[in-house]
């Protein structure tokens, strides 16, 4: 499900916030919420269930999976913001995207995996 800010036609997906438990996600939530408020909308977040395991490798794999969808969505949102002339919001999202991609690279490296290709955004 997504919420549409009618006045600016920007979609904010639940996938922006893959787990509501981490400090990093909480900081991202504040950044995005401030921008939604600036645009006259009301932030709505429904955290997804968090997978857990007794095995460290499984936890790293779950974390990696949780990075992929938001990266794809952030890339799409940057393009949408720029198309609407919301350049400041696009820059905030770019900053978040850089951090998410750094996490993705670190997790894939720790797992000895290739970095997942998430360049195909669903539009």
C-alpha positions in Angstrom: 0.0 0.0 0.0 1.1 3.6 -0.6 -0.1 7.0 0.4 -0.4 9.8 -2.1 0.3 13.4 -1.2 -2.5 14.8 -3.4 -0.9 18.3 -3.7 2.5 17.2 -5.0 1.7 13.7 -6.4 4.6 12.0 -4.6 4.2 8.4 -3.6 5.6 7.3 -0.3 5.8 3.5 -0.1 5.9 1.4 3.0 9.1 -0.1 1.5 10.8 3.2 2.4 11.0 1.8 5.9 11.7 -1.9 5.8 12.1 -2.4 9.5 10.9 0.0 12.2 13.4 -1.2 14.8 16.8 0.2 13.8 18.2 3.6 14.8 19.2 4.2 11.2 15.7 3.6 10.0 14.3 5.9 12.7 16.6 8.7 11.4 15.5 8.1 7.9 11.9 8.2 9.0 12.5 11.7 10.6 14.1 13.0 7.4 11.3 11.8 5.2 8.6 12.8 7.6 9.9 16.4 7.8 9.7 16.5 4.0 6.2 15.1 3.9 5.2 17.6 6.5 6.8 20.4 4.4 4.7 19.3 1.4 1.5 19.4 3.6 1.1 15.7 3.9 0.8 13.4 6.9 3.5 10.6 7.3 2.0 7.1 7.5 4.3 4.2 8.2 3.5 0.6 8.7 6.7 -1.4 9.6 7.1 -4.7 8.0 7.8 -7.8 10.1 11.4 -8.3 11.0 13.0 -11.7 10.2 15.3 -13.2 12.9 17.5 -16.2 13.2 20.0 -17.7 15.6 22.6 -17.8 12.8 24.6 -14.7 12.2 24.9 -15.4 8.4 21.1 -15.6 8.1 20.7 -12.3 9.9 23.2 -10.7 7.5 21.3 -12.2 4.6 17.9 -10.8 5.9 19.5 -7.4 6.3 20.8 -7.5 2.8 17.3 -8.4 1.5 15.9 -5.4 3.5 18.3 -3.1 1.7 17.4 -4.0 -1.9 13.8 -2.9 -2.1 14.3 0.5 -0.5 17.3 1.2 -2.8 15.1 0.5 -5.9 12.3 2.7 -4.4 14.7 5.5 -3.5 16.0 5.6 -7.1 12.5 5.9 -8.4 11.6 8.6 -5.9 14.6 10.7 -6.8 13.4 10.7 -10.5 9.8 11.5 -9.4 10.9 14.4 -7.2 13.0 15.9 -9.9 10.2 15.6 -12.4 8.0 17.6 -10.0 10.7 20.2 -9.3 11.2 19.0 -5.7 15.0 19.1 -5.9 15.6 19.5 -2.2 13.6 16.4 -1.4 15.5 14.6 -4.2 18.8 15.5 -2.5 17.6 14.2 0.9 16.6 11.0 -0.7 20.0 10.8 -2.6 21.8 11.2 0.8 19.7 8.3 2.2 20.4 6.3 -1.0 24.1 6.6 -0.6 24.0 5.3 2.9 21.7 2.4 1.9 24.0 1.4 -0.9 27.0 1.5 1.4 25.1 -0.9 3.8 24.2 -3.1 0.8 27.8 -3.3 -0.3 29.1 -4.0 3.2 26.5 -6.8 3.8 27.1 -8.4 0.4 30.9 -8.3 1.0 30.5 -9.8 4.5 28.5 -12.6 3.0 31.0 -13.2 0.2 28.3 -12.4 -2.4 28.1 -10.2 -5.4 26.3 -6.9 -4.8 22.7 -7.4 -5.9 21.6 -5.6 -9.0 18.6 -3.6 -8.0 18.8 -1.1 -10.9 15.4 -2.2 -12.3 12.9 0.1 -10.6 9.2 -0.9 -10.8 7.3 2.1 -12.1 
